[in-house]
């Protein structure tokens, strides 16, 4: 099954922590003076993301719902669904969005439980980058109806949670996506790893130690089974950059070798 090439990009402390603590969103970390102190390198996080896009040229930037909403937080209330279930569970790709003449790329958010209800249609500050929700068949119907009313595209895959492999295949076949960069957090990147979807790993290590027994690490996912093998990597490049940071790129080696 054809799917896009996936690069996972992560920024972590030297001990592999990707956050300052548990139950925090990526935006809370980005606004925290403590994170700015260990990030300090002459450019802000937004410019770092733009440089990443310029280097890899993805059609999709991938995020998880945890980047926008705290775990356990109650989602905003919505009006009842005004469309039949059979229609709501069909992929929604309105032509005026998909074929917009100024379209540049997608900010795809994996949101199987329908937690993101801000109605964001475009990546703030990124003209031409529209939002795309990846949802499960068990997503709340009022949420799916809300996305349709707002004209926000979504793709449906999986029961209970988003089937990432199927969602990636749909992005390739229905939207022509060939390259995805994930800037997501621990849980989604862990799910991508265990689904065998990661092709490349781009890592910036910060010269700091955060620690913490529950602080999210690079890949938050189930333990390897007795017959499972670690994901082997081949070094592409390593570079010492500003303020003692290290930028490492790896390619995933398929199979057991």
C-alpha positions in Angstrom: 0.0 0.0 0.0 1.5 3.3 -1.0 2.0 5.8 1.8 3.9 9.1 2.3 7.6 9.1 3.4 7.6 10.2 7.1 10.2 12.2 8.9 9.8 12.5 12.7 11.4 15.7 14.0 11.9 16.1 17.7 13.5 18.6 20.1 14.6 17.0 23.3 16.8 17.5 26.3 20.0 15.5 26.6 18.1 12.9 28.7 15.4 12.6 26.0 12.6 14.6 27.5 10.4 16.5 25.0 8.4 18.5 27.6 8.9 20.2 30.9 6.4 17.9 32.6 3.4 15.7 32.1 -0.1 17.0 31.1 1.3 20.0 29.3 0.5 21.0 25.7 3.3 21.8 23.2 2.1 25.4 23.2 2.4 25.7 27.0 6.0 24.5 26.8 6.8 26.8 23.9 5.5 29.8 26.0 7.4 28.8 29.1 10.5 30.9 30.0 12.3 27.7 31.2 12.0 26.1 27.8 13.2 29.3 26.1 16.3 29.3 28.4 17.4 25.8 27.2 16.4 26.4 23.6 18.3 29.7 23.3 20.1 29.6 19.9 19.4 32.9 18.2 16.1 31.8 16.5 12.7 31.2 17.9 10.8 27.9 17.7 8.6 29.2 14.9 11.6 30.0 12.7 13.0 26.6 13.5 9.8 25.0 12.1 9.9 27.1 9.0 13.5 26.1 8.4 12.5 22.4 8.8 9.8 22.9 6.1 12.2 24.6 3.8 14.7 21.7 4.2 12.3 18.8 3.8 9.5 20.3 1.6 6.6 18.2 3.2 3.0 18.5 2.0 1.9 17.7 5.6 3.0 18.8 9.0 1.6 16.3 11.5 0.5 17.0 15.1 -1.4 15.1 17.8 -4.4 16.4 19.7 -2.2 16.6 22.8 -0.3 19.5 21.2 -3.5 21.6 21.5 -5.5 20.1 24.4 -4.6 18.8 27.8 -5.3 15.1 28.4 -8.6 14.8 30.4 -9.8 18.3 29.6 -13.4 18.4 28.7 -14.0 19.5 25.1 -16.2 22.4 24.3 -19.9 21.7 23.8 -21.3 21.6 20.3 -24.8 21.5 18.8 -26.2 18.1 18.1 -25.3 16.5 14.7 -27.7 17.5 12.0 -26.6 14.9 9.4 -27.1 11.1 9.3 -24.3 8.9 10.7 -23.6 7.3 7.3 -22.8 10.7 5.8 -20.7 11.9 8.7 -18.5 8.8 8.5 -17.6 9.5 4.9 -14.3 11.3 4.3 -14.9 15.1 4.0 -12.7 16.8 1.4 -14.5 20.0 0.1 -13.3 21.1 -3.3 -13.1 24.7 -2.3 -10.5 23.9 0.3 -8.6 21.0 -1.4 -8.3 22.8 -4.7 -7.9 26.3 -3.4 -5.5 28.2 -5.7 -3.4 29.4 -2.8 -3.1 26.0 -1.1 0.5 25.2 0.1 0.2 22.3 2.5 -1.7 20.7 5.4 -1.5 20.9 9.1 -2.9 17.4 9.9 -4.1 16.7 13.4 -4.7 13.2 14.7 -7.8 13.6 16.8 -9.6 10.3 17.1 -11.7 11.4 20.1 -12.8 14.8 18.7 -11.0 16.9 21.2 -10.0 19.9 19.0 -13.0 22.2 18.6 -11.5 25.6 18.0 -12.6 25.6 14.4 -9.0 26.5 13.2 -9.1 26.4 9.4 -5.6 27.5 8.7 -2.2 27.1 10.5 -1.9 30.5 12.3 0.7 32.7 10.5 1.2 30.1 7.7 -0.8 31.4 4.7 -2.0 28.5 2.5 -1.5 25.8 5.1 -5.0 24.4 5.9 -6.0 22.1 8.7 -6.9 18.5 8.1 -8.3 16.3 10.9 -7.6 12.6 11.0 -10.5 11.0 12.9 -11.7 7.6 14.0 -15.1 6.1 13.1 -16.0 6.4 16.8 -15.4 10.1 16.9 -18.4 12.0 18.3 -20.9 12.8 15.6 -21.5 16.4 16.9 -17.7 16.9 16.3 -17.9 15.5 12.7 -20.9 17.7 12.0 -19.1 20.7 13.4 -16.1 20.1 11.1 -18.5 19.9 8.1 -20.3 23.1 9.0 -16.9 24.9 9.3 -15.6 23.5 6.0 -12.7 21.7 7.8 -11.6 18.6 5.9 -11.3 15.2 7.6 -10.3 11.6 6.8 -11.9 8.7 8.7 -10.0 5.5 9.6 -9.9 3.1 12.5 -12.3 2.1 15.3 -11.7 3.6 18.7 -8.5 5.3 17.6 -7.1 6.5 14.3 -5.6 3.8 12.1 -2.4 5.7 11.2 -1.4 3.4 8.4 -4.8 3.7 6.7 -4.9 7.5 7.3 -1.4 7.8 5.6 -2.6 5.7 2.7 -5.6 8.0 2.3 -3.4 11.1 2.3 -1.4 9.5 -0.5 -4.2 8.3 -2.7 -6.7 11.1 -2.1 -4.5 14.1 -1.6 -1.3 13.2 -3.4 0.8 13.5 -0.3 4.3 12.2 -0.7 6.1 13.5 2.4 5.1 14.2 5.9 7.0 15.8 8.8 5.8 15.0 12.3 6.5 17.6 14.9 4.2 15.9 17.3 4.7 14.8 20.9 5.6 11.6 22.6 2.4 9.6 22.3 1.8 10.2 18.6 5.4 9.7 17.7 5.4 6.5 19.7 2.3 5.3 17.8 4.0 6.1 14.5 7.0 4.1 15.6 5.0 1.1 16.6 3.0 1.3 13.4 6.2 1.0 11.4 5.6 4.3 9.6 8.8 6.2 10.5 11.3 6.5 7.7 13.7 9.1 9.1 14.4 10.6 12.5 15.6 14.2 12.8 16.6 15.1 16.4 17.9 18.3 18.0 19.4 17.6 21.4 19.5 20.5 23.8 22.3 20.9 26.4 20.0 20.4 29.4 18.7 17.7 31.7 15.0 17.7 32.7 14.4 14.3 34.3 11.1 13.3 35.9 9.5 9.8 36.1 6.4 10.9 34.1 7.9 13.6 31.9 7.2 12.7 28.2 10.2 11.2 26.3 10.9 11.0 22.6 8.7 7.9 21.9 5.9 7.1 24.3 4.6 3.7 23.3 4.1 0.1 24.5 7.1 -2.0 25.5 8.7 -4.2 22.9 7.2 -7.7 22.8 9.3 -10.8 23.3 9.5 -11.3 19.5 9.8 -7.6 18.6 13.0 -6.0 17.4 14.2 -2.5 18.1 14.0 -0.1 15.2 17.5 0.1 13.8 18.9 3.4 12.5 21.6 4.4 10.0 23.3 7.7 10.7 22.8 10.3 7.9 24.5 13.3 9.6 25.5 14.8 12.9 26.3 18.5 13.5 27.2 20.6 16.5 25.2 23.8 16.3 24.8 27.0 18.3 24.8 27.0 22.1 26.0 23.4 22.5 23.1 21.8 20.7 23.6 18.7 18.6 21.5 18.0 15.4 21.4 14.3 14.4 19.7 12.7 11.4 19.0 9.0 11.1 17.4 6.8 8.4 15.3 3.9 9.6 16.7 0.5 8.5 14.0 -1.9 7.6 14.1 -5.5 8.8 16.2 -7.0 11.6 19.7 -6.0 10.2 
